[in-house]
Amino acid sequence: MDFSENIYFGSSVENIEEIYAKILNKIPVFNIYCIYYYDNSVLKAEIASSCQMFKNKKDNFKIIGIANGREEAYDLYKEIIKNLIKEGTLI
């Protein structure tokens, strides 16, 4: 598991440093959802609760977003894609 250089956070995520540290140590956080991908394509990202993410057998993923709740995670993923298109890094 790795973190993207620029991690996106949902607007209602509080205690960012604490959540970051727990996820780094593979400790699930209640109602925290992560956006992550396994290869170099952000378009193939997955969204899962931090608990479900750590149940995954693969460990070679990169986290690009952290949100409070599933709905915020989907909104955050849309924001990430829009920003990547705007920056020209995603066509």
N, C-alpha and C positions, 0 to 999 in steps of 0.2 A: 504494500500500500504506500502511496505517495500522495502528496498534495500538489496541485497546480501552483505555478508561481503567483497567479492572481486568482484567489478564491473569492467567489461571490457569496454574499450572505444575504438571506432574506431580511426584510425590514423589521420583522418582529423577533429576530434572534437576539437574545440577551446573553450576557456573560460569554462573549465570543472566545476569550482566551481560555476559559475553563472548558468550554465545549471542544475547542481545538485540541487541548491537552488530553481530554478523555478519549477523543477519537484517535489521536495519535497513539495512545496506549491501548487501543482496541477495547474501550469501555463504552458500551451502548448508552445513549442518552435518551430519556423518554421524550417522545414526539419530535425528535430531530431526524430529519430526512436528508439524505446525501444524494448528490448528483455526481456520478462517476462514470468512467469509461475504461475499457480494457486495452484498446489499441490507440492509434493516433487519431482516431476520428471522433470528434465531439458529437457528431450526428448519431453515433451508436451508443450514446450515453444511457445509463440506467438510473432510475430513481427508486430508492428503497429507504426504509427506516434504518437508523444506525444499527439497530439490533439485527435486522434481516441482512444487512450488508455484511456483518461479521460472520453470519452463518454460511456465507458463500464459501465454497471450497477454494476458489482462486484467490490469490493474494497479490496479483500483479495489476492492480487498478490504480487510477489516479482520480482523486476527488477534486471536482471543480466548483462545487456549490454546496452550501449548507443552509437548510431552511427549517422553519418551525412549522411542522405539519405538512401533509401531503399536498394540499391545494397551493400553499405558498411555494412548495418545491416545483410544481408544474409552472407556476408563474415565473419563478426564478429561472427555470430552464429556457423559457421563451425569451426572457431578458438577455440571457447569455447568448443565445443564437442571434438575436437582433444586434447585440453589441459586436459580435464577431463578423457579421455581415457588414455593419457600418465601418468597422476597422479594415475591412477588406481581407481578413484572414480566413473567411469562409465564403465561398462563392456558390 
